[in-house]
Each structure stands twice: as C-alpha cells, then as structure tokens.
Amino acid sequence: MAKKKKIDVLLHELVPKHYLLTKEETKQLLEKFRITVTNLPQMFEKDPVAIAIGAKEGDVVKIVRESETTVKSIDYYRFVKKEKV
C-alpha cells in the first residue's frame, strides 16, 4: 500500500500568510473594532490551514494578503469554530 504524501498547504503560492493571534492580541483587536468574536467571519477547526497552524475552537486567525495593486497588505480575521455534525 502506497503512503500518502503530506502536503504543507502553507507553502502553496495561492495561500496567504496565516497567523494565530494570542489571547492578548485577540482582546486588543476586539476592543479596537468594538466587536465580539462572533462578529468575525468564521473558519472551521478542520480547515487545512487551521490544522496546519494548530488553530482550535475559540482562536482568532489573522490572514495577511499581499495586494498586487497597492503597496499595503490587507489583513483579514477569522474566528475558529467546530463544524456542527
């Protein structure tokens, strides 16, 4: 039986940089925008990138997308949750 190759999704050219925020960074983000984590878009705990960076339910992930049309990168945030079965 052939072994499955393990692919690092974070190395793919189309996958933007993902960073797991600390509890303090999450608190500062929520205070800055005066929101709660449930106001953020969601990503599931079983998302390949969430697995790769070790994100668990309740974590917040920062996604940094480099823009080809502007000098500045664009930051997005996702709240990690479990999928309902």
Residue pairs with C-beta under 8 A, 6 or more apart in sequence:
8 52
9 15
9 48
9 49
9 52
10 18
10 49
10 52
10 53
15 49
16 63
16 64
16 65
16 66
17 63
17 64
18 49
18 52
18 53
18 61
18 62
18 63
18 64
19 53
19 61
19 62
19 63
19 64
20 53
20 54
20 55
20 59
20 60
20 61
20 62
21 29
21 59
21 60
21 61
21 62
21 77
25 60
25 62
26 37
26 59
26 60
29 60
29 77
30 36
30 37
33 39
37 58
37 60
37 79
38 79
40 60
40 77
40 78
40 79
41 76
41 77
41 78
41 79
42 78
42 79
42 80
42 81
43 49
43 50
43 55
43 61
43 78
43 79
43 80
43 81
44 50
44 80
44 81
44 82
44 83
45 51
45 55
45 56
45 57
45 80
45 81
45 82
45 83
46 83
47 55
49 55
49 61
50 61
50 80
53 61
55 61
55 80
56 80
57 80
57 81
57 82
58 79
58 80
58 81
59 79
59 80
60 77
60 78
60 79
60 80
61 77
61 78
61 80
62 75
62 76
62 77
63 75
63 76
63 77
63 78
64 73
64 74
64 75
64 76
65 73
65 74
65 75
65 76
66 73
67 73
67 74
